[in-house]
Amino acid sequence: MSDSPTAPGPILDHVRGDATGLVIPAHAAAFEADGAAFLTRAFRAFGSLGEDNAVARIVSLEPCPGGSTGAKLFLSVEYARPDPALHTALFVKFSRDFADPRRDWQRTEMKSEAPFMALSRLPGFPIRVPTAYFADYHDESGTGLVVTEQVPYGRNGIEPHRRKTLDHLTMADPLPYYRAVVTALARLAGAHKSGRLAPDIDTRFPFDPVSGSADPIRYSAEELEAELARCADFARRCPQLLPEAVGEAFSARLARDARIVREHEAAIQRRLVGDPDMIALCHWNAHIDNCFFSPGEDGAPVCGLIDWGRVGQITLGSVLWGALSAAHHDIWDIHLAELLALFVREYHAGGGPLLTVAGLEEHLSLHMAAMGVARCLAFPEIIEFRLPACVEASGPYDPMFEPVAVDAARNCRQVYVNLLQYWRRRDFGGAVERLLGGRGA
């Protein structure tokens, strides 16, 4: 689950998958050349197509833009024996992108995604995911392939796709959607803890205390001071992009707390990874753009989740921060306690241990303290790099933040503000000092 780049590998056409033993294509041209015959073998090997049926032909194959990892395709097929239970509109995801070394560096994210796709086909899987038709991975080269149904956003009862950090434009009321996200995550985590998913989850998805928790803080003391100075400078020059409570006047408090967090990172991480009740198999990046929604029986949205790269056992702080960090500010300022209580109820109802809301919030606070210092202090620099004109913006909802080309700037600003607002309310420095005064010291 590491997000550290690995060296670009040689261009490969095919590899032999570790799970199925099939020879699988490594890129779009090889996939197209292998055609319907490969898909038939692959779907049968994965259990998604019976021996009495076959993929008759590929109707269309088109590139799918976007994403931070390997190349992707939209695929349409015909079956020899049409079956309403079989999807004809499919989605193809490669772990590799030989044309883009930066994306190709992320190829190992599919290592856990492929076995998770197989797990998701088990009867009674607790949440909605795109139906998996094939998944396999070659560990030695980091080369893999996943084929699922294509989520029909905006059709067949599925709501349109939503971009991250644009809740204020795409939702009249974000709360029901984040209730649905939290419910799905808690149910998956609870099913894991109950043993209902598989008896060998620890073998299939072993917990790594480094990649399964908050990122390590890599700043030296001097580097941290330089980053904090950049944060203070951003707050001074771009006050319109930050709420007043976490603007320039907050910089001294931010710096004090960040130093405490860095000094006591080891104690924080011991607490985060030391309670097995706070660790479960789950999605680590359940932002709204990795979700799909349809109305439930009561009319409230039900959440399905896509993009399972790097799936694994992670701390519940990682789960909640990964889902809510880019949410509308009302989710954090008004509704967080309700959502934490919802997670506690659904986690326990799904077979997980009974947590307390206070304990879960403490865990989330410590995760955010460590993750905030490790990763998010760099966000002001990223915002200005991605959108230099931000210094002239009228405010955080200036239209200059809406184009796809500046998603990174808008996303970083929203996450940074959510972090600082919660940091101020929860007093991260005080939380660490309380930890040191108790059993986590």
TORRO-645354 format. One record per residue (C-alpha): residue in one letter; residue number from 0; x, z, y. Coordinates in Angstrom, 3 decimals, always signed. Example, Ala and Ser with C-alpha at 12.3 -4.5 7.8 and 13.67 -1.06 7.14 Angstrom:
2
 r   k       c1       c3       c2
 A   0  +12.300   +7.800   -4.500
 S   1  +13.670   +7.140   -1.060
This chain:
441
 r   k       c1       c3       c2
 M   0   +0.000   +0.000   +0.000
 S   1   +2.982   -0.187   +2.313
 D   2   +2.588   -2.323   +5.425
 S   3   +6.332   -2.806   +5.826
 P   4   +7.304   -6.485   +5.684
 T   5   +9.061   -7.741   +2.598
 A   6  +11.465  -10.675   +2.703
 P   7   +9.868  -14.139   +2.540
 G   8   +9.997  -15.538   -0.966
 P   9  +10.544  -19.083   -2.226
 I  10   +7.656  -21.543   -2.149
 L  11   +5.868  -21.448   -5.484
 D  12   +3.163  -23.719   -6.825
 H  13   +2.022  -21.543   -9.728
 V  14   +2.645  -18.153  -11.327
 R  15   +1.329  -16.475  -14.451
 G  16   -1.056  -13.641  -13.600
 D  17   -0.126  -10.241  -14.953
 A  18   -3.681   -9.247  -15.948
 T  19   -5.213  -12.400  -17.441
 G  20   -2.068  -14.273  -18.439
 L  21   -3.448  -17.423  -16.812
 V  22   -1.280  -19.791  -14.793
 I  23   -2.752  -19.515  -11.299
 P  24   -2.193  -21.639   -8.169
 A  25   -0.253  -20.069   -5.309
 H  26   -1.536  -22.214   -2.422
 A  27   -4.376  -24.507   -1.406
 A  28   -2.836  -27.805   -2.527
 A  29   -2.116  -26.457   -6.005
 F  30   -5.611  -24.955   -6.154
 E  31   -7.218  -28.267   -5.266
 A  32   -5.079  -30.128   -7.782
 D  33   -5.991  -27.682  -10.565
 G  34   -9.639  -28.222   -9.720
 A  35  -12.740  -27.346  -11.695
 A  36  -10.877  -27.034  -14.993
 F  37   -8.829  -24.119  -13.663
 L  38  -11.890  -22.432  -12.182
 T  39  -13.675  -22.664  -15.520
 R  40  -10.749  -21.036  -17.348
 A  41  -10.351  -18.400  -14.649
 F  42  -14.016  -17.446  -14.411
 R  43  -14.336  -17.203  -18.175
 A  44  -11.195  -15.080  -18.461
 F  45  -12.526  -12.725  -15.784
 G  46  -15.933  -12.417  -17.433
 S  47  -17.847  -14.029  -14.572
 L  48  -18.793  -17.212  -16.475
 G  49  -19.993  -17.542  -20.042
 E  50  -18.364  -19.751  -22.639
 D  51  -21.509  -21.890  -22.646
 N  52  -21.062  -22.874  -19.007
 A  53  -18.384  -24.463  -16.840
 V  54  -17.543  -25.341  -13.261
 A  55  -18.478  -29.010  -13.236
 R  56  -16.842  -29.977   -9.948
 I  57  -15.592  -28.794   -6.588
 V  58  -18.055  -29.980   -3.971
 S  59  -16.069  -28.947   -0.898
 L  60  -12.933  -27.064   +0.014
 E  61  -12.235  -26.104   +3.612
 P  62   -9.654  -23.872   +5.304
 C  63  -10.867  -20.482   +6.506
 P  64   -9.092  -19.454   +9.714
 G  65   -8.104  -15.948  +10.682
 G  66   -6.976  -12.856   +8.883
 S  67   -3.614  -11.140   +8.857
 T  68   -2.548  -11.977   +5.305
 G  69   -2.453  -15.024   +3.008
 A  70   -4.207  -18.366   +3.343
 K  71   -7.960  -18.534   +2.714
 L  72  -10.490  -21.221   +1.789
 F  73  -14.231  -21.791   +1.765
 L  74  -15.163  -23.282   -1.599
 S  75  -18.380  -24.873   -2.835
 V  76  -18.863  -25.677   -6.534
 E  77  -21.399  -27.029   -9.004
 Y  78  -21.860  -25.595  -12.483
 A  79  -22.571  -27.591  -15.629
 R  80  -25.596  -25.372  -16.171
 P  81  -27.007  -24.190  -12.822
 D  82  -27.837  -20.504  -12.859
 P  83  -29.397  -18.563   -9.954
 A  84  -27.148  -15.626  -10.865
 L  85  -24.038  -17.720  -10.118
 H  86  -22.979  -18.298   -6.540
 T  87  -22.032  -21.824   -5.556
 A  88  -20.619  -20.863   -2.126
 L  89  -17.346  -19.043   -2.796
 F  90  -14.407  -17.577   -0.886
 V  91  -10.796  -18.078   -1.981
 K  92   -8.000  -15.775   -0.872
 F  93   -4.307  -16.231   -1.644
 S  94   -1.795  -13.428   -1.249
 R  95   +0.683  -15.980   +0.079
 D  96   +0.947  -18.112   +3.202
 F  97   +4.097  -20.144   +2.820
 A  98   +3.549  -21.748   +6.245
 D  99   +3.568  -18.421   +8.084
 P 100   +6.348  -15.976   +7.146
 R 101   +4.716  -13.090   +9.001
 R 102   +1.489  -13.434   +7.038
 D 103   +3.433  -14.022   +3.842
 W 104   +5.190  -10.668   +4.352
 Q 105   +1.847   -8.987   +3.700
 R 106   +1.502  -10.534   +0.229
 T 107   +1.790   -7.203   -1.603
 E 108   -1.570   -6.098   -0.169
 M 109   -3.248   -7.966   -3.041
 K 110   -1.451   -5.925   -5.695
 S 111   -4.224   -3.328   -5.718
 E 112   -6.984   -5.650   -4.535
 A 113   -6.909   -7.713   -7.745
 P 114   -7.565   -4.786  -10.123
 F 115  -10.163   -3.435   -7.693
 M 116  -12.056   -6.730   -7.961
 A 117  -12.214   -6.226  -11.725
 L 118  -13.401   -2.649  -11.206
 S 119  -16.143   -3.822   -8.853
 R 120  -17.754   -5.842  -11.648
 L 121  -18.530   -2.746  -13.696
 P 122  -22.249   -1.947  -14.109
 G 123  -23.527   +0.564  -11.592
 F 124  -20.727   +0.063   -9.073
 P 125  -21.838   +2.387   -6.265
 I 126  -21.590   +0.119   -3.205
 R 127  -22.068   -3.499   -2.241
 V 128  -19.072   -5.810   -2.334
 P 129  -18.914   -9.598   -2.642
 T 130  -19.324  -10.557   -6.293
 A 131  -15.878  -11.112   -7.781
 Y 132  -15.390  -14.260   -9.854
 F 133  -11.639  -14.046  -10.437
 A 134   -8.652  -11.973   -9.406
 D 135   -5.093  -11.816  -10.666
 Y 136   -1.656  -11.063   -9.301
 H 137   +1.969  -11.658  -10.258
 D 138   +3.818   -8.514   -9.238
 E 139   +7.357   -9.883   -9.413
 S 140   +6.700  -12.544   -6.759
 G 141   +3.797  -10.935   -4.902
 T 142   +1.675  -13.983   -5.632
 G 143   -2.020  -13.616   -6.320
 L 144   -5.468  -15.149   -6.050
 V 145   -8.942  -13.707   -5.485
 V 146  -12.207  -15.675   -5.681
 T 147  -15.475  -14.025   -4.646
 E 148  -18.886  -15.021   -3.445
 Q 149  -18.946  -16.157   +0.159
 V 150  -20.838  -13.627   +2.267
 P 151  -23.627  -15.630   +3.975
 Y 152  -23.382  -14.081   +7.421
 G 153  -26.490  -14.839   +9.462
 R 154  -28.385  -16.158   +6.422
 N 155  -30.281  -14.928   +3.357
 G 156  -31.031  -11.538   +4.869
 I 157  -27.415  -10.843   +5.885
 E 158  -26.898  -10.057   +9.555
 P 159  -24.394  -12.097  +11.605
 H 160  -20.744  -11.151  +11.412
 R 161  -19.568   -8.751  +14.099
 R 162  -16.168   -8.761  +15.737
 K 163  -14.314   -5.515  +16.145
 T 164  -14.637   -3.456  +19.369
 L 165  -17.544   -5.515  +20.706
 D 166  -20.277   -3.077  +19.669
 H 167  -21.500   -2.974  +23.276
 L 168  -22.314   -6.694  +23.101
 T 169  -23.511   -7.090  +19.502
 M 170  -25.555   -3.952  +18.790
 A 171  -28.427   -2.421  +20.717
 D 172  -27.672   +0.840  +18.879
 P 173  -24.391   +1.127  +16.937
 L 174  -25.247   +4.445  +15.257
 P 175  -27.340   +3.109  +12.310
 Y 176  -24.513   +0.736  +11.428
 Y 177  -21.869   +3.447  +11.386
 R 178  -24.174   +5.652   +9.349
 A 179  -24.309   +2.814   +6.826
 V 180  -20.513   +2.416   +6.828
 V 181  -19.884   +6.147   +6.350
 T 182  -22.491   +6.282   +3.573
 A 183  -20.853   +3.437   +1.650
 L 184  -17.384   +4.961   +1.942
 A 185  -18.573   +8.412   +0.875
 R 186  -20.444   +7.015   -2.127
 L 187  -17.404   +5.102   -3.365
 A 188  -15.158   +8.138   -2.891
 G 189  -17.679  +10.378   -4.638
 A 190  -18.037   +7.980   -7.571
 H 191  -14.270   +8.059   -8.037
 K 192  -14.141  +11.843   -8.017
 S 193  -17.047  +12.050  -10.475
 G 194  -15.187   +9.915  -13.028
 R 195  -17.957   +7.295  -13.063
 L 196  -15.751   +4.397  -11.950
 A 197  -13.170   +4.538  -14.721
 P 198  -11.361   +7.265  -16.662
 D 199   -7.918   +5.941  -15.677
 I 200   -8.188   +5.579  -11.891
 D 201   -4.968   +7.542  -11.402
 T 202   -3.145   +4.993  -13.546
 R 203   -4.783   +1.939  -11.999
 F 204   -4.528   +3.224   -8.428
 P 205   -1.904   +5.982   -8.273
 F 206   -1.840   +8.066   -5.118
 D 207   +1.229   +7.513   -2.952
 P 208   +1.556  +10.390   -0.461
 V 209   +3.429   +8.162   +1.999
 S 210   +1.224   +5.071   +2.065
 G 211   -1.948   +7.010   +1.291
 S 212   -1.802   +9.207   +4.390
 A 213   -0.899   +8.912   +8.072
 D 214   +2.018   +6.608   +8.824
 P 215   +5.446   +8.248   +9.055
 I 216   +6.647   +8.996  +12.579
 R 217   +9.763   +6.888  +12.994
 Y 218  +10.585   +7.781  +16.616
 S 219  +13.715   +9.735  +17.409
 A 220  +13.252  +12.355  +20.115
 E 221  +14.646   +9.929  +22.703
 E 222  +12.468   +7.052  +21.504
 L 223   +9.387   +9.232  +21.665
 E 224  +10.155  +10.171  +25.274
 A 225  +10.509   +6.491  +26.175
 E 226   +7.156   +5.680  +24.546
 L 227   +5.455   +8.558  +26.322
 A 228   +6.861   +7.323  +29.628
 R 229   +5.323   +3.903  +28.963
 C 230   +1.967   +5.547  +28.199
 A 231   +2.113   +7.482  +31.481
 D 232   +3.056   +4.342  +33.390
 F 233   +0.131   +2.440  +31.865
 A 234   -2.266   +5.228  +32.856
 R 235   -0.882   +5.151  +36.401
 R 236   -1.064   +1.369  +36.845
 C 237   -4.288   +0.670  +34.885
 P 238   -6.578   +3.641  +35.599
 Q 239   -9.652   +1.406  +35.344
 L 240   -8.972   +0.870  +31.623
 L 241   -9.037   +4.573  +30.712
 P 242  -11.709   +7.233  +31.188
 E 243  -10.695   +9.608  +33.959
 A 244  -10.427  +12.561  +31.568
 V 245   -7.619  +10.857  +29.641
 G 246   -6.038   +8.996  +32.540
 E 247   -2.862   +9.820  +34.421
 A 248   -3.622  +13.544  +34.596
 F 249   -3.716  +13.715  +30.802
 S 250   -0.178  +12.318  +30.424
 A 251   +1.561  +15.710  +30.544
 R 252   -0.748  +17.143  +27.885
 L 253   -0.284  +14.027  +25.758
 A 254   +3.477  +14.366  +25.945
 R 255   +3.470  +18.075  +25.116
 D 256   +1.263  +17.623  +22.082
 A 257   +3.105  +14.543  +20.845
 R 258   +6.368  +16.472  +20.804
 I 259   +4.733  +19.249  +18.773
 V 260   +3.294  +16.755  +16.298
 R 261   +6.624  +15.008  +15.810
 E 262   +8.498  +18.298  +15.372
 H 263   +6.081  +19.534  +12.727
 E 264   +5.204  +16.259  +11.006
 A 265   +6.282  +17.542   +7.583
 A 266   +3.856  +20.482   +7.740
 I 267   +1.039  +18.184   +8.845
 Q 268   +1.657  +15.799   +5.983
 R 269   +1.833  +18.645   +3.465
 R 270   -1.615  +19.740   +4.549
 L 271   -3.023  +16.196   +4.512
 V 272   -1.856  +15.352   +0.997
 G 273   -1.991  +18.836   -0.492
 D 274   -5.742  +19.058   -1.175
 P 275   -6.953  +16.721   -3.969
 D 276  -10.538  +17.149   -2.762
 M 277   -9.461  +15.249   +0.375
 I 278   -8.051  +12.261   -1.547
 A 279  -10.109   +9.476   -3.109
 L 280  -10.191   +5.784   -3.936
 C 281  -11.565   +4.049   -0.866
 H 282  -11.336   +1.303   +1.747
 W 283   -8.681   +2.032   +4.366
 N 284   -9.833   -0.452   +7.029
 A 285  -13.638   -0.395   +7.120
 H 286  -13.933   -1.537  +10.712
 I 287  -17.154   -3.348  +11.547
 D 288  -15.545   -6.788  +11.066
 N 289  -14.897   -5.916   +7.407
 C 290  -18.563   -5.081   +6.817
 F 291  -21.749   -6.984   +6.098
 F 292  -25.214   -5.580   +6.656
 S 293  -28.732   -6.211   +5.434
 P 294  -31.926   -4.180   +5.875
 G 295  -32.597   -1.452   +3.322
 E 296  -36.013   -0.420   +2.042
 D 297  -36.513   +1.801   +5.090
 G 298  -35.369   -0.931   +7.468
 A 299  -32.066   +0.778   +8.251
 P 300  -28.957   -1.325   +7.638
 V 301  -27.132   -1.076   +4.316
 C 302  -23.390   -1.738   +4.408
 G 303  -21.300   -3.886   +2.113
 L 304  -17.531   -4.099   +2.458
 I 305  -15.102   -7.023   +2.305
 D 306  -11.316   -7.408   +2.494
 W 307  -10.045   -4.924   -0.087
 G 308   -6.338   -5.547   +0.438
 R 309   -4.281   -2.348   +0.051
 V 310   -7.217   -0.525   -1.542
 G 311   -6.156   +2.680   -3.231
 Q 312   -6.369   +6.434   -3.252
 I 313   -6.018   +7.649   +0.329
 T 314   -6.727  +10.801   +2.276
 L 315  -10.210  +11.176   +3.731
 G 316   -8.651  +11.257   +7.187
 S 317   -7.340   +7.742   +6.486
 V 318  -10.810   +6.704   +5.313
 L 319  -12.642   +7.965   +8.393
 W 320  -10.075   +6.909  +10.972
 G 321   -9.880   +3.464   +9.355
 A 322  -13.653   +3.084   +9.646
 L 323  -14.388   +4.658  +13.016
 S 324  -11.287   +4.191  +15.155
 A 325  -12.546   +0.957  +16.721
 A 326  -16.178   +2.064  +17.096
 H 327  -18.175   +2.292  +20.309
 H 328  -17.160   +5.379  +22.295
 D 329  -20.601   +6.972  +21.765
 I 330  -19.802   +7.274  +18.058
 W 331  -16.918   +9.595  +18.910
 D 332  -18.316  +11.276  +22.015
 I 333  -21.843  +11.991  +20.750
 H 334  -22.332  +11.283  +17.056
 L 335  -19.142  +12.257  +15.217
 A 336  -20.439  +15.622  +13.954
 E 337  -23.498  +13.916  +12.472
 L 338  -21.368  +11.289  +10.737
 L 339  -18.990  +13.881   +9.289
 A 340  -21.965  +15.860   +7.944
 L 341  -23.347  +12.629   +6.449
 F 342  -20.025  +11.952   +4.715
 V 343  -19.967  +15.488   +3.292
 R 344  -23.499  +15.115   +1.886
 E 345  -23.018  +11.661   +0.390
 Y 346  -19.585  +12.488   -1.043
 H 347  -21.008  +15.491   -2.867
 A 348  -24.193  +13.697   -3.929
 G 349  -22.043  +10.925   -5.401
 G 350  -20.122  +13.363   -7.570
 G 351  -17.374  +14.517   -5.245
 P 352  -16.487  +18.123   -4.431
 L 353  -18.454  +20.001   -1.797
 L 354  -16.532  +19.993   +1.469
 T 355  -17.318  +21.763   +4.707
 V 356  -17.824  +19.765   +7.870
 A 357  -15.328  +22.012   +9.659
 G 358  -12.728  +21.425   +6.958
 L 359  -13.248  +17.662   +7.069
 E 360  -12.957  +17.613  +10.858
 E 361   -9.744  +19.646  +10.730
 H 362   -8.346  +17.183   +8.200
 L 363   -9.363  +14.227  +10.382
 S 364   -7.822  +15.853  +13.454
 L 365   -4.468  +16.367  +11.742
 H 366   -4.526  +12.811  +10.415
 M 367   -5.240  +11.453  +13.883
 A 368   -2.528  +13.603  +15.422
 A 369   +0.087  +12.224  +13.033
 M 370   -1.233   +8.647  +13.094
 G 371   -1.632   +8.705  +16.848
 V 372   +2.003   +9.598  +17.422
 A 373   +3.264   +7.331  +14.654
 R 374   +1.391   +4.181  +15.659
 C 375   -0.955   +4.397  +18.622
 L 376   +1.383   +5.455  +21.415
 A 377   +2.672   +1.886  +21.331
 F 378   -0.767   +0.475  +22.124
 P 379   -0.463   +0.363  +25.939
 E 380   +2.614   -1.809  +25.558
 I 381   +0.745   -4.086  +23.128
 I 382   -2.253   -4.343  +25.476
 E 383   -0.107   -5.594  +28.330
 F 384   +1.909   -7.902  +26.111
 R 385   -1.228   -9.531  +24.689
 L 386   -3.099   -9.601  +28.025
 P 387   -0.770   -9.293  +31.028
 A 388   -3.720   -9.819  +33.380
 C 389   -5.288   -6.556  +32.197
 V 390   -3.799   -4.783  +35.220
 E 391   -6.251   -6.809  +37.343
 A 392   -9.305   -6.197  +35.102
 S 393  -12.393   -4.720  +36.724
 G 394  -12.711   -2.296  +33.822
 P 395  -12.670   -2.099  +30.014
 Y 396  -15.631   -4.475  +29.711
 D 397  -14.216   -7.158  +31.964
 P 398  -14.956  -10.574  +30.366
 M 399  -11.216  -11.235  +30.141
 F 400  -11.202   -8.924  +27.081
 E 401  -13.765  -10.945  +25.104
 P 402  -11.987  -14.151  +23.920
 V 403  -10.669  -14.201  +20.360
 A 404   -7.190  -14.854  +21.720
 V 405   -7.067  -11.344  +23.184
 D 406   -8.646   -9.460  +20.281
 A 407   -5.433   -7.472  +19.814
 A 408   -5.475   -6.260  +23.433
 R 409   -9.136   -5.283  +23.332
 N 410   -8.837   -3.615  +19.929
 C 411   -5.799   -1.588  +20.945
 R 412   -7.468   -0.428  +24.162
 Q 413  -10.602   +0.753  +22.351
 V 414   -8.699   +2.551  +19.587
 Y 415   -6.327   +4.133  +22.100
 V 416   -9.199   +5.459  +24.213
 N 417  -11.051   +6.830  +21.177
 L 418   -7.868   +8.577  +20.088
 L 419   -7.162  +10.106  +23.516
 Q 420  -10.731  +11.253  +24.061
 Y 421  -10.793  +13.016  +20.710
 W 422   -7.235  +14.309  +21.257
 R 423   -8.385  +15.983  +24.463
 R 424  -11.448  +17.579  +22.865
 R 425   -9.780  +18.742  +19.675
 D 426   -6.444  +19.808  +21.228
 F 427   -4.020  +18.258  +18.737
 G 428   -1.174  +20.497  +19.825
 G 429   -3.334  +23.560  +19.264
 A 430   -4.464  +22.224  +15.885
 V 431   -0.848  +21.939  +14.753
 E 432   -0.038  +25.409  +16.049
 R 433   -3.002  +26.807  +14.126
 L 434   -1.754  +25.032  +11.037
 L 435   +1.681  +26.586  +11.442
 G 436   +0.117  +29.995  +11.810
 G 437   -1.745  +29.640   +8.514
 R 438   -1.077  +28.646   +4.948
 G 439   +0.108  +25.110   +5.891
 A 440   +3.254  +26.308   +7.675
